[in-house]
């Protein structure tokens, strides 16, 4: 699964998952624009960030409580699959970040 991450409408990078491994990589164009990092935990760099499960910054954007239960039920997504919940609801996040699903495979 792969998604486009935007900050204030500008493409900042891609978020992808292969099995349990999640990768975030800043867009090369974003790095040249002088834009801020998404988070202090994800400073600007050319190398991708890799982790088991969602990096903490993105994990903090996943819905919680009743909203998470509703999204899981209505969209038929496992409530423990934070990556899928995030990329399927990335157009309705708090703050300047939006996430657009690119590829389900």
N, C-alpha and C positions, 0 to 999 in steps of 0.2 A: 504494500500500500504506500502511496506517495502523495504528498500534499505540498502546495505552495504556501509559504508564510509571507505575509505582507505587514509592513508597519506604515501606518498612515497612507495606505494605498500603494506604497512602493514595495516591489518585490525584494524581500530581505534574504530569502533562502528557501531551501526545501527540507521537509521533514519526511523521513521514510522509515519503513519497518520491514525487516526480513526476519521471520521467526520471532524470537524474543528480543532481537537486537534493534535498537532505534538509532537513527542517525539524523543529525541536523547539520546542514552545510550552508554557510552564508553564500549568497549569490555573488559572483565575481564583480558584477556591475555595482551591486550595493556597496561592496568594499571600497570601490573607487569614488563613491559619491560623498564620502565624509559624513555619512549618517551615523547615528549612535548605535551601539550594540543593543540587542533586544533586552539584555539583562546583564548585570554584573557577573552572573554565573556563566554567561555565554559571551565572553569578550570577543571582539572582532578578530578573526584569523582566517587564513585560507584553508587550513586543515579541517576536516569534518569532526564533529563531536559524536562519539559513539557511546552508547550505554545499554545496559539491560533494562528494558522498560523506558518509560518517558523520562527525559531529563527533568529535574525538579521545577524549572521555570515553566515548562509546558504542562506539567502535572498540576500546577497551581491554576491553570486555566480551565481545567475539566470541571464541569458542573458537579455539584454535591447535593446530598439530601433528596428532597422531593423532586427537584428538577432532573436530577440524574436518573431517578426511578422512572419518571415520565418519559424522558428521552430513550432510555433503554427499552421500555415496553413498546412505545409507539414506533420506534425505528428497528425493533427486533435486534438490538445489540446487547451482547453480554455485559451486564453492569460492571464486571471486573475488567473489561477491555477499554481502559482509559484512552488508548491511542485511537481506536475506532470512534469512541464518543467524541473525542476532540476534533478529529478531521471531518466528521459528519455534521458537527454543529459549530464549525469554525467561523461561520458568517455572523455569529451572534455572541461574540466574546466581549468581556469588559475591556475598556481601554483602546489602544491604537492598533492592536493586533487582529488580523483576520487570517483564516486558514482556509484554503480552497483545495478540495480533494481533486487530484489529478488522475490517479490510477488506483484501481482496486486490487490489482494483482500484486 
